[in-house]
């Protein structure tokens, strides 16, 4: 057997020829196997056809885009033509092709108009109106041809922006029958939003019904799904939402949309009550649609969350279907589904119900999913309910406190309570901060948050069978864990907090309900009362931007001091104040600060603060205060009997009455009560 080549890779090298230089393969065979070495390639092809032989196949040529002269890919230069000339010719050909397209001139003109109109601040009103009129003259009657062109649809959107209501309705009518197609367009879908954002009911009722019967198709479309959900969430009426949501229950609901007596409902429990035989079919269809979107990672739709909630509410608590559904939600990669659910009404309620029905392991997994999102959830109208549910449902208070409190309040060792300062004045975040302290009080849950109380009531009913720890024990353990951060915030930012009514309520709830050493916080709050209650304005003060009033002249400031001096909350049932234990003794902390100006407090808007000092059972300087007030008895009498007339208030004279003769008020009520204390 002949020996192997001394260069085993020699034959392999021949396959890596780049076409520009054909190299001779080295072999150990005789001369009869010697190959002819091809000359270096200089741009001209090599061929034996001139000698009568067959044309030889050339090596693989490099792509045209990789040529050294850098001219356009795939285009060879003509004889005597430079690269610049070739580019100019190609540009000319491109323009000719564009000009040959339908409506080429009109599209070009609309683009020029759009370029001018989009610079709103640089276009005078008269010129803008002329440009809009010209734009409408071009697109009227041909809008469908324009909206499907990515460059022309912007001009149509600008026309809608500056159009009159009549012109917008004209555009909407011209596009009738094409809205489902526009929703699937990458650019034209925004045109639908432009039409609906004007809140025209006629246009809305013209557009939305065109999506009936096509919800399943459009919600799975990469472009149409987002505009469809935007319409469902922000533009559709309750009845229109019901029409679209019913299509998640089966194809028959897309074809037959009328309910009993003309009423349309998307409440699945009512539908199943009317037709119980279809329960399995409807639930399977609904489950398949939701799973399809979850698998596609399209989990941010409000319509999806509404459908998922309807599915969950119609499952039995201990059924295998519910367990599988819960696992599907928890098993979503990266937890995107749970995070998206938190910021919609139905999604947040579903997340709360999962916490309520879940095991301890399930609750821990859900809480872990929301890590690094708690601070954002605090201020959301819906997501904050998940945090309240965690407070009320999770028995492991150590897990709850270590997972939630460091993120929303700041870590204790950092002593940086600035997060709480922002939370105290947010209408939703303040509920998360104070719920464990103030409970379900009306001051914390106004009428705008009535839905929150309904959901909490539902969760409290469920936890009777799913949670083991006593509710009050759970609350006290959480309060003990959060108190250090709350007291630190009050001690660090008292002046910022007392400037608003929400901030004053925050201070009162923390000092009355938190546990731990409150000395620093009480002294900090008392320091905000220092200073002259009626200071003279500096000469250089700006009349348009006067300095903030002294806290004694604000209603929320006076109420805060009165509450802290009383040392507890007023109980309407008993008509008394329920003092906390241990007592705050705030009267002794506040009095040295305001002693110098006590008379001005007694005759000012916060006179009830001084009255509270006299009525406080733990006030040690009561005799001293009475002596000071007796020395200024005439001042108190003048304030108590001072009458403000209509003339003083600047109101015009009423018919049949003497201007300025009718008293408006009976003087300072607090000063009058102080006089009664002096006479006693």
C-alpha positions, 0 to 999 in steps of 0.5 A: 500500500502506498504511503499516506501523504506527508501533508494530510491536509493538502487536499483539504486546502484545495476546497477553500479556494476564494476564487481570486487565486487558484493554488496548485494542490500539492500531491506525492503522485507522479507528473501525470497527476500534476494540475495546471496552475491558474493565473491570478485573477485580475477581474477577467474570466479565464476560458479555453473556449478561444482554443476550441476547448470547453469553458472551464468552471471558475471558482466561487466568486465573492459576493458583489457587495464585498468588491473592493471598489465599493459600488452598489451590490450586484451592479457591475460598472459599465465601460467608462462609468464611474461609481458616482455615475452608477449611484446617480443612475440607480437613484434615478431608476428608484425615483422612476419606479416610485413615480410609476406607483398609484397616487405617487404625486398625491402621496408626495404632496401629502408628505410635504404637507405633513412635514409642515403641519407636524411642526405645530409651534412653527406654523401660524393658525391661518397657514395651518388651516390652509394646509389642512384644507389642502390635505383634505382636498387630496385625501377625500374619497381616497382615504383607504388608498392612503391609510395602508401606505406607511408614509401616507398614513401619517398625513391622514393622522395629522388631518384627523388631529386638526380636523373639525368634528364633521371632517372626522366623521367623514373620514370615519364613514369613508373607512367603514368596513375596513377597520378590522383590516386597518387593525392588522396593519403595522401603521394604519392601526394607529389611525383607529386610535386617533379617531377614538381618542376624540371621544365621539360616541357616533364614531365609536359606535361606528368602529367598535361593532366592526370587531364583533365576530373577529375577536379570536382572530384579532387578539391572536394577531401580532399587530391587531391585538394591541389596538383591540385591547386598547379599544376594549379597555379605554373606548368601549362601553359596558355593553360593547365590552360584553359583546367582545368578551363573550366571544371568548366563550365559544364560536356561537357567541360570536355569531349570536350576540343578543341576550334575553330581552336585548340585554348582553352580559359577559358574566359567565356564571349567568350564562352557565346558569341559563345553559348548564349543559354547555359548561364543559364546552365553554370552559374548555374553549375559554381555557384554550384561548387563554392558554394560547395567549400565555404560551405566546407571551401575550399576557398584558391584555386587559381582555385576557385578564377579564376572561381569566377571572371569569374562568377562575370564578366558575371553577370549584375551589378544590377542583383539579381544574382550578389547581391546573389553572393556578399552576399555569399562571404560576408557571409562566416564565419570568412571572410576566403574567402575574406582573401584568395581571397586577395592574388591571382590575380583574388581574389584581383581583385574580392574583388576590384570590390565588393568594387566598386559595393557595397553600403556604408554598403557593403564596411564597412563590407568588410573593417572590414573583413580585420582588422588585415590583412592590414599590411600583405596585404601591401607587397603582389603583389596582396592584396595591390590593395585592399587598393588602391581601398579602398582609391579611392572608400570609401566615408567615409574617417574617416572610411578608415583612422581609419581602415587602417592607425593605422595598417600600419603606427602605432598609432599617440599617440604611435609615433612609426613610425617603420612600415613606415620604413619597408614599404618605401623600399618594392616594393609593400608596398611603393605604399600603403604608397605613392599612395595618395601623388604621384598618378600614377607616373611612379616612383611609378608604374614601368612597373612591376606594369602595371596591377595595373594601368589597374585595377585602371582605371577600378575602377575609371570608375565604381566609377563615378556611385557608389561613391558620393564624389569628388575624389580630396576631398577624397584624400586630406582628407586621406592625412591630416589623414596620414601626422602626421605618415609620417612626424614623420617617416621622422623625426625619421629615416632620416639616415636609409631612405636616404641609399636607392633610395626608401627611398629617394623617400619616403622622397621627396614625404612626404615633398612635398605632406604631410600637417602639420608642416614639420620643424622637418622633414626638419632639420632631413633630412638636418642633414644627409648631415653633415660630411666630404664628402671624409673622410679618411678610419680608419686604422683598416677598413676592406677592404672587408666591407668598411663603407657606402659612404657619402650621397653626393657620392650617386646618390639618395642622390644628387637627393633628396637634389636637389628636396627639394631645388627646392621645387617642382616636375619638370613638363615635359610639361612646363619645369619648377618646380611646387613649393608647397605652403607653400614653404619648404625653404630647402636651408636655412636649408641645407646650414648651415650644408654643409657650412664647406665643400661646395667646396667639394660638388661643385666639387663632385658627388653632385655638382648640389646640390650646383647649386640648392642653387644658383638657389633657389628663396628663398635662403637667403645666395646666396651672401655668397655662391657666395663669397665662390665659387669665392675664390675657382675658380681655384678648380672649373676650375680644376674639370670642365676641368678634363679629365678621359682617358681610361688609368685612367679607367683601360680599355685595349688599343683599336686597332688603338688608343693610349692607354690613349689618348682618353678622356672619359668625359668632367669633372664635369658638375655641376662645369662647370655650377657653373663657369657660375654662377660666370661669370654672 
